[in-house]
Amino acid sequence: MPAPEPASVPAAARRVKVMTVNTHKGFTTFNRRFILPELREAVRTVGADVVFLQEVLGTHERHARRVDNWPEAPHYEFLADTMWPQFAYGRNAVYPRGHHGNALLSKFPIVHHRNHDVSVAGPEKRGLLHCAIRMPGIAGELHAICAHLGLAESHRQQQLELLCHIVRDEVPADAPLIVAGDFNDWRSRANAVLEEGAGLKEVFMSATGKAARTFPARFPLLPLDRIYVRNADVSAPVVLPRTPWSHLSDHAPLVAEIHF
């Protein structure tokens, strides 16, 4: 008697809703007001399965003493709360009273993570946080890399090459991969580098033929933030509207549904 066919996995188990947002360390533009609690509520309403965060504080002793509603937990844990039981943090910038970096929140188990320091000479500290996620419906693991690249064009080019090396060295060729974050790539030069060097396609370019404008959030003019995928399809990529996001971050968040 032949072996029974394996049960099919529901299509809903083979997709993940992702979001990327620069938290601006929990403050409004120009650091006028601490709005992390409002930001947490707004992020929760999106209902993303995996959230890519940039400029998220691990700790800051001075703010903790001066801000009345400063959370006791690191900001990435405060944002994760009870909705994302799994999280990882990659510390990039360290200063006398604290540090900040990238973080990833996940509703699915994070099997392992590694933070890559891709800083180039100078005071600007940047990183790539690579997480492997176990989720139902796919063989192997979903790989997710949270990126925050430099302001200088020459630095970004070096960091993009390092990202390509990380993908080639650490991500199986057939594994689903999502790379998202703040690329500071206002000249849109990252797309060709990442497609040629790592097989990555940008979801808004694929869907609309142009990158999403995300900065400044109040009147978006520059396409700084991106979501790239490999071995995956995408539907409904959107830039979240100015209300309420324009006062919660200086970057407009991006959201997309990824299918495997």
C-alpha positions as CSV (number, residue, x, y, z in Angstrom):
1,M,0.0,0.0,0.0
2,P,1.5,3.4,-0.9
3,A,2.3,5.9,1.8
4,P,-0.3,8.5,2.4
5,E,0.2,11.9,0.9
6,P,1.3,14.5,3.4
7,A,-1.4,16.9,4.6
8,S,-1.3,20.1,2.7
9,V,-0.3,23.2,4.7
10,P,-3.0,25.9,4.7
11,A,-2.0,28.9,2.5
12,A,-2.4,31.2,5.6
13,A,0.5,29.4,7.3
14,R,2.8,30.2,4.3
15,R,2.6,33.9,4.5
16,V,3.9,36.5,6.9
17,K,3.0,40.2,7.4
18,V,6.0,42.4,7.9
19,M,6.5,45.9,9.0
20,T,9.6,48.2,9.1
21,V,9.8,51.4,11.1
22,N,12.6,53.7,12.3
23,T,11.6,54.4,16.0
24,H,13.7,57.6,16.3
25,K,14.6,56.3,19.8
26,G,11.0,56.8,21.0
27,F,10.9,60.6,20.5
28,T,9.2,62.9,18.0
29,T,11.2,64.8,15.4
30,F,13.7,67.1,17.0
31,N,13.3,65.1,20.2
32,R,10.5,67.3,21.5
33,R,8.3,64.7,23.1
34,F,8.6,61.1,24.2
35,I,6.0,59.0,22.3
36,L,7.1,55.4,22.7
37,P,3.8,54.3,24.4
38,E,1.8,55.8,21.4
39,L,4.2,54.2,19.0
40,R,3.6,50.8,20.6
41,E,-0.1,51.1,20.3
42,A,0.1,52.2,16.6
43,V,2.5,49.3,15.8
44,R,0.1,46.8,17.5
45,T,-2.8,48.0,15.3
46,V,-0.9,47.0,12.1
47,G,-1.0,43.3,13.2
48,A,2.4,42.4,11.7
49,D,3.9,39.0,12.3
50,V,7.5,40.3,12.1
51,V,8.5,43.9,12.8
52,F,11.9,45.4,11.8
53,L,13.0,48.3,14.0
54,Q,15.8,50.8,13.6
55,E,17.1,53.3,16.0
56,V,15.6,51.5,19.0
57,L,17.1,52.2,22.4
58,G,18.5,49.4,24.6
59,T,19.1,51.8,27.5
60,H,19.7,55.4,28.2
61,E,20.4,56.4,31.9
62,R,19.9,60.1,31.4
63,H,16.5,59.8,29.7
64,A,15.4,57.2,32.3
65,R,15.9,59.8,35.1
66,R,14.3,62.7,33.3
67,V,11.3,61.2,31.4
68,D,8.3,60.4,33.6
69,N,6.9,57.5,31.7
70,W,10.2,55.9,30.7
71,P,9.8,52.1,30.6
72,E,11.9,49.9,32.9
73,A,12.5,47.4,30.1
74,P,14.6,48.1,27.0
75,H,12.5,49.8,24.3
76,Y,12.4,46.7,22.0
77,E,11.0,44.6,24.9
78,F,8.5,47.4,25.7
79,L,7.4,47.4,22.1
80,A,7.2,43.6,21.9
81,D,5.0,43.5,25.1
82,T,2.7,40.5,24.9
83,M,2.1,40.6,21.1
84,W,5.5,39.5,19.9
85,P,6.9,36.8,22.3
86,Q,10.2,36.6,20.4
87,F,12.6,39.4,19.9
88,A,16.3,40.0,19.1
89,Y,18.4,43.1,19.5
90,G,21.6,44.2,17.8
91,R,23.5,46.9,19.6
92,N,25.2,49.3,17.2
93,A,25.9,52.7,18.8
94,V,27.3,52.7,22.3
95,Y,27.8,55.9,24.3
96,P,28.5,56.7,28.0
97,R,24.9,56.5,29.2
98,G,23.4,54.0,26.9
99,H,23.2,52.3,23.5
100,H,20.8,51.8,20.5
101,G,20.6,49.6,17.4
102,N,18.3,47.4,15.4
103,A,15.7,45.0,16.7
104,L,13.3,42.4,15.3
105,L,10.0,41.4,16.9
106,S,8.4,38.0,15.9
107,K,5.3,36.0,16.6
108,F,7.3,32.9,15.6
109,P,10.4,31.4,17.3
110,I,13.7,33.1,16.6
111,V,16.1,30.1,16.4
112,H,19.2,32.2,16.4
113,H,20.4,35.7,15.6
114,R,23.7,37.5,14.9
115,N,24.4,41.2,14.7
116,H,27.0,42.3,12.1
117,D,28.9,45.5,12.7
118,V,29.1,47.2,9.3
119,S,30.3,50.6,10.6
120,V,32.8,52.3,8.3
121,A,35.6,54.6,9.7
122,G,34.1,57.5,11.6
123,P,31.6,58.1,14.5
124,E,28.6,56.7,12.6
125,K,27.8,53.2,13.8
126,R,25.6,50.9,11.7
127,G,24.6,47.2,11.9
128,L,22.8,44.3,10.2
129,L,20.8,42.1,12.5
130,H,20.4,38.6,11.0
131,C,17.7,36.4,12.5
132,A,16.6,32.8,11.6
133,I,12.9,32.2,12.3
134,R,11.1,29.0,12.5
135,M,7.5,29.3,11.2
136,P,4.8,26.8,10.1
137,G,4.4,26.0,6.5
138,I,8.0,26.2,5.2
139,A,10.9,23.8,5.3
140,G,14.0,25.1,7.0
141,E,13.9,28.6,8.3
142,L,12.8,32.1,7.3
143,H,15.8,34.4,7.3
144,A,15.3,38.1,8.2
145,I,17.9,40.9,8.2
146,C,17.1,44.2,9.8
147,A,19.3,46.9,8.2
148,H,20.2,50.5,9.0
149,L,22.8,51.9,6.5
150,G,25.0,55.0,6.6
151,L,24.3,58.5,5.5
152,A,27.4,58.7,3.2
153,E,27.1,57.2,-0.3
154,S,30.6,55.7,0.0
155,H,29.7,54.1,3.3
156,R,26.5,52.6,1.9
157,Q,28.2,51.1,-1.0
158,Q,30.6,49.2,1.3
159,Q,27.7,48.2,3.6
160,L,25.7,46.9,0.6
161,E,28.6,44.7,-0.4
162,L,28.9,43.4,3.1
163,L,25.2,42.6,3.1
164,C,25.6,40.6,-0.1
165,H,28.5,38.7,1.5
166,I,26.4,37.9,4.6
167,V,23.5,36.6,2.5
168,R,25.8,34.4,0.4
169,D,27.7,33.1,3.5
170,E,24.8,32.7,6.0
171,V,21.6,32.2,4.1
172,P,20.9,28.9,2.2
173,A,20.3,29.6,-1.5
174,D,16.8,28.1,-1.4
175,A,15.7,29.7,2.0
176,P,13.1,32.5,2.0
177,L,14.8,35.8,2.9
178,I,13.5,39.2,3.9
179,V,15.7,42.2,4.3
180,A,14.1,45.4,5.5
181,G,15.0,48.7,7.2
182,D,16.3,52.2,6.7
183,F,18.7,52.1,3.8
184,N,19.2,55.9,3.5
185,D,19.3,55.2,-0.2
186,W,17.8,58.4,-1.6
187,R,19.5,57.8,-5.0
188,S,18.0,54.3,-5.3
189,R,21.3,52.7,-6.0
190,A,20.9,49.8,-3.6
191,N,18.4,47.9,-5.8
192,A,20.8,46.9,-8.6
193,V,23.6,46.0,-6.1
194,L,21.4,43.7,-4.0
195,E,19.7,42.1,-7.0
196,E,23.0,41.3,-8.7
197,G,24.9,40.4,-5.5
198,A,22.3,38.6,-3.5
199,G,19.2,37.9,-5.7
200,L,17.1,40.3,-3.7
201,K,14.1,42.2,-5.2
202,E,12.5,45.3,-3.7
203,V,8.8,44.8,-3.1
204,F,7.6,48.3,-4.1
205,M,9.7,48.3,-7.2
206,S,8.3,44.9,-8.2
207,A,4.7,46.0,-7.5
208,T,4.7,49.6,-8.7
209,G,7.9,50.2,-10.6
210,K,9.2,52.7,-8.1
211,A,10.5,52.8,-4.6
212,A,8.2,54.1,-1.8
213,R,8.8,57.6,-0.6
214,T,9.1,57.5,3.2
215,F,11.1,60.6,4.4
216,P,10.2,62.9,6.0
217,A,7.1,61.2,7.2
218,R,5.0,64.4,7.3
219,F,5.7,65.1,3.6
220,P,7.5,62.0,2.1
221,L,9.9,62.9,-0.7
222,L,12.8,60.5,-0.4
223,P,12.7,56.7,-0.7
224,L,14.9,55.8,2.2
225,D,13.2,52.7,3.6
226,R,12.9,49.3,1.8
227,I,11.7,45.8,2.0
228,Y,13.6,43.2,-0.1
229,V,12.8,39.5,-0.6
230,R,14.2,36.4,-2.1
231,N,12.5,33.1,-2.7
232,A,9.2,34.7,-1.9
233,D,6.3,36.6,-3.4
234,V,4.7,39.8,-2.1
235,S,1.2,41.3,-2.1
236,A,-0.2,44.6,-0.9
237,P,2.9,46.6,-0.1
238,V,1.8,49.9,1.5
239,V,3.3,53.1,3.0
240,L,1.3,53.7,6.2
241,P,-0.6,57.0,6.2
242,R,0.6,60.3,7.8
243,T,-2.1,60.0,10.5
244,P,-1.0,59.0,13.0
245,W,2.5,58.0,11.8
246,S,3.9,61.5,10.9
247,H,4.3,62.4,14.6
248,L,5.4,58.9,15.7
249,S,8.5,58.7,13.5
250,D,10.4,60.8,11.0
251,H,10.1,57.9,8.6
252,A,6.8,56.6,7.2
253,P,6.6,52.8,8.0
254,L,6.3,50.2,5.3
255,V,4.1,47.1,5.4
256,A,3.8,44.1,3.1
257,E,2.5,40.5,3.1
258,I,5.1,38.0,2.1
259,H,4.1,34.6,0.6
260,F,6.3,31.5,0.5
